[in-house]
Amino acid sequence: MQALDEQYYNRLNEIAAAIQASPALAQYLEEEEDEFYNELRQEFEPMLSQVHHEVAANAPLQLVICEKTLLDPAFEGLYLPRILGYAVLRGEINDQYRYVRPNDHFKDILLAICSSVHFEQLKKRIGQSIQVGFALSSDIWITNLMTLIENKRIRYFLQQQKNDRFRDLKDRQELYTRYSNQFRNELYYSADFPKLRGEMKANFSALRQFLLKRFEVGSDNASLKEQIRNFLANKDFHNTEEYVEMLAMYGNFMPLNAEEQQEFSAHFARERKAFPKFEAKYLNFLADLYQSNPNMSSEQDERMTNMLDLKVADKISDVYRIVNKVHSLGYVHPDVIDAVQEFYNAHEGLSIESKCLRFVVLNYFSRLMNGLTEREYADYFELNKIFNVYMHIFGNSEFNQAVEKISMRYIQKLLKVYIDKRGKDYQDIKKFVSTQFVDMGFLDDKEVVEIFKTRRKKRKSDEA
């Protein structure tokens, strides 16, 4: 956690002073009418939001300190409901949708809201955030929090936000997904870079989450470069899975000058030689990046290739040689199809290097289909032949299911546009699906009939 830059600290102080001098605050304190507090919100929360967003974009390691500054009573509770939501989502969760560690920042903001003289105003905007935060927290943590609240009315309000329905994993997952979608375009993650091996082992998953989110949204991460370089230079971190993952993130996503590239190459070559698990750890993490990060493209693979020694005889070299051929010639080129077939014959289908190759090809399919308009369905009919070729080469059920999913999604788009069942377009689509999708195993004959079945419109008597 870094101290807040003076420029941000000074701007927040200026906003706090302006809030205290505001006529709307004076009127609210005198008359306690909602409209005057809402005037305060409309005037000052956009200013606070702008500072917060600038810190999140340009100095994310200072974000938590920025939010702690806003807990000062001089800000009159403004913007606290928003940063409460950020704190709820910033906490790292496990596969059970529970916090990996107690979310103390969420607690600090919530306690500041509960002790605010403006609690009655603030509570109207925090119910959902508390509900989610409590669903992700343990019962013991919530009980301990309640003991810190002396006001019975406030304590009762908090207790009402704890819903036993979210003891069920599925309900908890759905709640978290719905809530996080509201913030999907926001930058709110922060983290600490470790100095000691023990800190690194305990907190790296949160740091990884922070970095991957930054890279996913394409943020300017120049402020993080020195911290990452220090991490990679720390000998205590060498020969660990965490170090391999940091190398992968840094090399794939951070723009590096000539000196930094040389430095990276030295780190990679050393670990590649000295860490027995390096090859498997790196390729497994690379496969995760191919699968989950929408920004993984030829740019990342070319960047890594330029910094690696592909003369080393290992699986990493094998992967980058074949994926670069896919990138350079295109996956529809006959030479690439032959090369992929040859690669697949030389590597086991379930091997990690084969998995990486499948994801690279699948990402090309996905990007193509996402950009294909409904008018271009004839192009899809032709390209589907290529999909079919790769399905036969790979012979992998997960790959086939992914191709089926993106193909069915496109067909559903077409059927919303081409609704005239007697029209040529509709009939072409129906003929294609009836033959190709059955042959490829996407649908059986009964499912095809169901898709193109005419739906009976409800009569008024039925609706009654």
C-alpha positions in Angstrom: 0.0 0.0 0.0 1.5 3.3 -1.1 1.0 6.8 0.4 -1.3 9.1 -1.5 0.4 11.5 -3.9 0.4 15.1 -2.7 -1.5 16.2 -5.7 -4.5 13.9 -4.9 -4.2 14.6 -1.2 -4.4 18.4 -1.8 -7.3 18.0 -4.2 -9.3 16.0 -1.6 -8.5 18.6 1.1 -9.8 21.3 -1.2 -13.0 19.4 -1.8 -13.5 18.8 1.9 -13.1 22.5 2.6 -15.6 23.3 -0.1 -18.1 20.9 1.3 -17.7 22.5 4.8 -18.3 25.9 3.3 -21.3 24.8 1.2 -24.6 26.6 1.7 -26.4 23.2 1.0 -24.6 21.7 4.0 -25.6 24.6 6.2 -29.2 24.3 5.1 -29.2 20.5 5.6 -27.7 20.8 9.1 -30.3 23.3 10.0 -33.4 21.8 8.4 -32.4 18.1 8.0 -34.3 17.8 4.7 -33.3 15.2 2.2 -33.2 17.6 -0.7 -30.3 19.6 0.8 -28.2 16.5 1.3 -29.0 15.5 -2.3 -27.8 18.9 -3.4 -24.5 18.1 -1.6 -24.3 14.8 -3.4 -25.0 16.3 -6.8 -22.4 19.1 -6.3 -19.5 17.2 -4.7 -19.7 13.4 -5.5 -18.7 13.9 -9.1 -15.6 15.7 -7.9 -14.8 12.9 -5.5 -15.5 10.3 -8.2 -13.1 12.1 -10.6 -10.2 11.9 -8.1 -11.0 8.3 -7.3 -11.0 7.3 -10.9 -7.7 9.1 -11.6 -6.0 7.3 -8.7 -7.5 4.0 -9.9 -6.2 4.6 -13.4 -2.8 6.2 -12.7 -1.8 5.1 -9.2 -3.8 2.0 -8.2 -1.5 1.1 -5.4 -2.7 4.2 -3.6 -6.4 3.5 -4.0 -7.1 2.0 -0.6 -5.3 5.0 1.1 -7.4 7.3 -1.1 -10.6 5.6 0.1 -9.5 5.7 3.8 -9.0 9.5 3.4 -12.7 9.8 2.4 -13.7 8.3 5.7 -12.9 11.7 7.4 -16.1 13.3 8.7 -15.2 16.4 6.8 -16.5 14.7 3.6 -19.9 14.3 5.3 -20.3 10.7 4.1 -20.3 11.6 0.4 -19.2 8.9 -2.0 -19.0 6.3 0.8 -21.7 4.1 -0.6 -19.8 3.8 -3.8 -16.5 2.9 -2.3 -18.3 0.4 0.0 -19.3 -1.4 -3.2 -15.7 -1.3 -4.5 -14.4 -2.7 -1.2 -17.0 -5.6 -1.3 -15.8 -6.6 -4.8 -12.1 -6.0 -4.2 -11.9 -8.8 -1.6 -10.6 -12.0 -3.0 -13.0 -14.9 -3.1 -12.6 -18.7 -3.4 -14.5 -21.2 -5.4 -17.1 -21.3 -2.7 -17.8 -17.6 -3.1 -16.4 -16.8 0.3 -13.7 -14.3 1.1 -10.3 -15.9 1.2 -9.4 -13.6 4.2 -11.4 -11.1 6.3 -12.3 -8.0 4.3 -11.2 -5.4 6.8 -11.5 -2.5 4.3 -15.1 -3.3 3.8 -15.5 -3.3 7.6 -13.8 0.0 8.0 -15.9 1.8 5.4 -19.1 0.2 6.8 -18.2 1.3 10.4 -17.6 4.8 9.1 -21.0 4.9 7.5 -22.7 3.5 10.7 -21.0 6.2 12.8 -21.8 9.0 10.4 -24.4 11.6 11.4 -25.8 11.1 7.9 -26.5 7.4 8.4 -30.2 7.8 7.6 -29.3 9.3 4.2 -26.5 6.8 3.5 -28.4 3.6 4.4 -30.7 4.1 1.5 -27.8 3.4 -0.9 -25.9 0.6 0.9 -28.3 -2.3 1.4 -27.3 -4.4 -1.6 -23.6 -3.9 -1.0 -23.9 -5.0 2.7 -26.0 -8.0 1.6 -23.3 -9.1 -0.8 -20.5 -8.4 1.6 -22.2 -10.4 4.4 -23.0 -13.3 2.0 -19.3 -13.6 1.2 -18.2 -13.3 4.9 -18.2 -15.8 7.7 -20.8 -15.8 10.4 -18.1 -15.2 13.0 -16.9 -12.2 11.1 -20.4 -10.7 10.9 -21.0 -11.4 14.6 -17.8 -9.7 15.6 -18.7 -6.7 13.5 -22.1 -6.5 15.2 -20.5 -6.2 18.6 -18.8 -3.0 17.4 -22.2 -1.3 16.7 -23.7 0.2 19.8 -26.8 1.8 18.3 -29.6 -0.9 18.3 -31.4 0.7 15.4 -28.3 0.5 13.2 -27.5 -3.0 14.4 -31.0 -4.1 13.5 -30.6 -2.6 10.0 -27.4 -4.5 9.5 -29.0 -7.8 10.7 -31.7 -7.3 8.2 -29.1 -7.5 5.4 -28.0 -11.0 6.4 -30.0 -13.4 4.3 -29.9 -17.1 5.1 -30.8 -17.9 1.5 -27.2 -17.1 0.6 -25.9 -20.0 2.6 -26.5 -21.9 -0.6 -23.5 -21.7 -3.0 -25.6 -21.3 -6.2 -27.6 -18.4 -4.7 -24.5 -16.8 -3.4 -22.8 -17.2 -6.8 -25.8 -15.6 -8.7 -25.9 -12.8 -6.2 -22.2 -12.0 -6.6 -22.4 -12.2 -10.4 -25.4 -9.9 -10.6 -23.8 -7.4 -8.3 -20.4 -7.4 -9.9 -21.9 -6.9 -13.4 -22.9 -3.4 -12.2 -19.2 -2.6 -11.8 -17.8 -4.5 -14.8 -16.6 -1.3 -16.5 -15.1 0.2 -13.4 -11.5 0.2 -12.2 -11.4 -0.4 -8.5 -8.8 -3.1 -7.8 -5.7 -2.5 -5.7 -3.0 -4.6 -4.1 0.3 -4.7 -2.3 3.5 -6.0 -3.7 5.3 -8.3 -1.3 8.8 -7.8 -0.1 9.3 -11.2 1.7 8.7 -14.7 0.5 6.1 -15.3 3.3 4.2 -12.2 2.2 4.4 -13.4 -1.4 3.0 -16.8 -0.6 0.1 -15.5 1.4 -1.0 -12.6 -0.8 0.0 -13.4 -4.3 -3.4 -14.6 -5.4 -4.8 -11.1 -4.7 -1.9 -9.5 -6.5 -2.5 -11.7 -9.5 -6.2 -10.9 -9.6 -5.4 -7.2 -9.4 -2.9 -7.4 -12.3 -5.0 -9.6 -14.5 -8.0 -7.2 -14.1 -5.7 -4.3 -15.1 -4.4 -6.1 -18.1 -7.9 -7.2 -19.1 -9.3 -3.7 -19.3 -6.2 -2.3 -21.1 -5.2 0.2 -18.4 -2.1 2.3 -18.4 0.1 0.3 -16.1 3.3 2.3 -16.3 3.1 3.1 -12.6 3.4 -0.6 -11.8 6.4 -1.4 -13.8 9.0 -0.6 -11.2 7.2 -2.7 -8.6 7.1 -5.7 -10.9 10.7 -5.3 -11.8 11.6 -5.3 -8.1 9.5 -8.4 -7.7 11.4 -10.2 -10.4 14.7 -9.1 -9.1 14.0 -10.5 -5.6 16.0 -13.7 -5.3 13.7 -15.0 -2.5 10.9 -15.3 -5.1 12.9 -17.3 -7.7 12.0 -20.9 -8.5 8.3 -20.5 -7.4 5.0 -20.8 -9.2 4.2 -17.2 -8.3 7.4 -16.0 -9.9 6.6 -17.9 -13.1 3.1 -16.3 -13.2 4.6 -12.8 -12.7 7.0 -13.4 -15.5 4.1 -14.5 -17.8 2.0 -11.4 -16.9 4.9 -9.0 -17.2 6.2 -10.4 -20.5 2.8 -10.7 -22.2 1.2 -7.5 -21.2 3.7 -4.8 -20.2 5.4 -2.7 -23.0 9.1 -3.0 -22.4 12.0 -1.0 -23.8 15.2 -2.7 -25.1 16.9 -2.7 -21.7 13.8 -4.1 -20.0 13.4 -6.8 -22.7 17.0 -7.9 -22.2 16.4 -8.0 -18.4 13.2 -10.1 -18.9 14.9 -12.5 -21.2 17.6 -13.1 -18.6 15.0 -13.8 -15.9 13.1 -16.2 -18.2 16.2 -18.1 -19.3 17.5 -18.5 -15.8 14.1 -19.8 -14.4 13.6 -22.0 -17.5 16.9 -23.7 -16.7 16.9 -23.7 -12.9 13.3 -24.4 -12.0 12.3 -28.0 -12.8 8.6 -27.2 -12.9 9.0 -24.1 -15.0 7.8 -25.5 -18.3 4.6 -27.0 -16.9 3.8 -24.0 -14.7 4.4 -21.5 -17.5 2.3 -23.3 -20.1 -0.6 -24.0 -17.7 -0.7 -20.3 -16.9 -0.4 -19.4 -20.5 -3.4 -21.6 -21.3 -5.4 -19.9 -18.6 -4.5 -16.5 -20.2 -5.6 -17.8 -23.6 -8.9 -19.0 -22.2 -9.9 -16.1 -19.9 -8.2 -12.9 -21.1 -9.9 -11.3 -24.2 -6.8 -9.3 -25.0 -4.6 -12.4 -25.6 -3.8 -12.2 -29.3 -0.9 -12.4 -31.8 0.6 -9.3 -30.2 1.3 -11.1 -26.9 2.7 -14.2 -28.6 5.0 -12.1 -30.9 6.2 -10.1 -27.9 7.1 -13.2 -26.0 8.7 -14.8 -29.1 11.0 -11.8 -29.5 12.3 -12.2 -26.0 12.7 -16.0 -25.8 15.3 -18.4 -27.1 13.3 -20.7 -29.3 16.4 -22.8 -29.9 15.9 -24.4 -26.5 14.3 -27.8 -27.1 11.2 -27.8 -24.9 7.5 -27.5 -25.0 7.5 -23.8 -24.7 9.5 -23.4 -27.9 7.1 -25.9 -29.6 4.1 -23.9 -28.6 5.4 -20.5 -29.7 6.6 -21.9 -33.0 3.2 -23.3 -34.0 1.1 -20.5 -32.7 3.3 -17.9 -34.5 2.7 -19.9 -37.7 -1.0 -19.7 -37.1 -0.7 -15.9 -36.5 1.5 -15.2 -39.5 -0.4 -17.2 -42.2 -3.8 -17.4 -40.7 -5.7 -20.5 -39.5 -7.4 -21.0 -42.8 -4.2 -21.4 -44.8 -3.6 -25.0 -46.0 0.0 -24.9 -44.8 -1.1 -24.0 -41.3 -3.8 -26.7 -41.2 -1.1 -29.2 -42.2 1.3 -27.8 -39.6 -1.4 -28.0 -36.9 -2.1 -31.6 -37.9 1.6 -32.5 -37.8 1.9 -30.8 -34.4 -1.1 -32.7 -33.0 0.3 -36.0 -34.3 3.5 -35.3 -32.4 1.9 -34.3 -29.1 -0.7 -36.0 -27.0 -4.2 -34.5 -27.3 -4.5 -33.9 -23.6 -1.0 -32.4 -23.2 -0.7 -28.8 -22.1 0.9 -27.7 -25.4 -2.0 -29.1 -27.4 -4.4 -27.3 -25.1 -2.6 -24.0 -25.7 -2.9 -24.5 -29.4 -6.6 -25.3 -29.2 -7.3 -22.1 -27.3 -5.4 -20.0 -29.9 -7.5 -21.4 -32.7 -10.7 -21.1 -30.7 -9.9 -17.5 -29.9 -9.7 -16.8 -33.6 -13.1 -18.5 -34.1 -14.6 -16.5 -31.3 -13.3 -13.1 -32.5 -14.5 -13.9 -36.0 -18.0 -14.9 -34.9 -18.4 -11.9 -32.6 -17.6 -9.6 -35.5 -19.8 -11.4 -38.1 -23.0 -9.6 -39.0 -26.3 -11.3 -39.7 -26.0 -10.3 -43.4 -22.7 -12.3 -43.6 -24.2 -15.7 -42.9 -23.1 -17.0 -46.2 -19.5 -16.4 -45.1 -20.2 -18.3 -41.9 -21.4 -21.3 -44.0 -18.0 -21.4 -45.8 -16.0 -20.8 -42.6 -17.8 -23.5 -40.8 -16.0 -26.0 -43.1 -12.8 -24.8 -41.5 -14.3 -25.2 -38.0 -15.2 -28.8 -39.0 -11.6 -29.5 -40.1 -10.1 -28.4 -36.8 -12.7 -30.3 -34.9 -11.6 -33.5 -36.7 -7.9 -32.6 -36.1 -8.3 -32.0 -32.4 -10.9 -34.6 -31.6 -11.5 -32.8 -28.3 -14.9 -32.6 -26.7 -14.3 -29.3 -24.9 -13.2 -27.7 -28.1 -16.2 -29.0 -29.9 -18.6 -27.8 -27.3 -17.0 -24.3 -27.4 -17.4 -24.2 -31.2 -21.0 -25.4 -30.9 -21.7 -22.7 -28.4 -20.5 -19.8 -30.5 -22.1 -21.3 -33.6 -25.5 -21.7 -31.9 -25.3 -18.2 -30.6 -24.8 -16.9 -34.2 -27.7 -19.0 -35.5 -30.0 -17.6 -32.8 -29.0 -14.1 -33.9 -29.9 -15.0 -37.5 -33.3 -16.4 -36.6 -34.2 -13.1 -34.9 -33.5 -11.2 -38.1 -34.7 -13.7 -40.8 -38.2 -14.4 -39.5 -40.0 -15.0 -42.9 -40.3 -18.8 -42.9 -40.9 -18.8 -46.6 -38.0 -16.5 -47.4 -34.8 -17.7 -49.1 -32.6 -16.6 -46.2 -34.6 -18.5 -43.6 -34.7 -21.6 -45.8 -31.0 -21.4 -46.4 -30.3 -21.2 -42.7 -32.7 -24.0 -41.9 -31.1 -26.3 -44.6 -27.6 -25.5 -43.3 -28.4 -26.3 -39.7 -30.4 -29.4 -40.5 -27.5 -30.9 -42.3 -24.2 -29.4 -41.0 -25.2 -29.2 -37.3 -26.4 -32.7 -37.3 -23.3 -34.0 -39.0 -21.1 -32.1 -36.6 -22.9 -33.5 -33.6 -24.3 -30.1 -32.4 -27.9 -31.1 -32.7 -30.0 -34.2 -33.4 -33.0 -34.3 -35.8 -35.5 -33.7 -33.0 -33.6 -30.7 -31.7 -33.5 -29.2 -35.2 -37.2 -29.6 -35.5 -37.6 -27.8 -32.2 -35.5 -24.9 -33.2 -37.5 -24.2 -36.4 -40.9 -25.1 -35.0 -43.5 -22.5 -35.4 -44.6 -21.2 -32.1 -48.3 -21.0 -31.5 -49.4 -17.5 -30.4 -51.3 -17.4 -27.2 -55.0 -16.5 -27.6 -56.7 -14.2 -25.2 -58.6 -17.1 -23.7 -55.3 -18.9 -23.0 -53.8 -15.9 -21.3 -57.0 -15.4 -19.2 
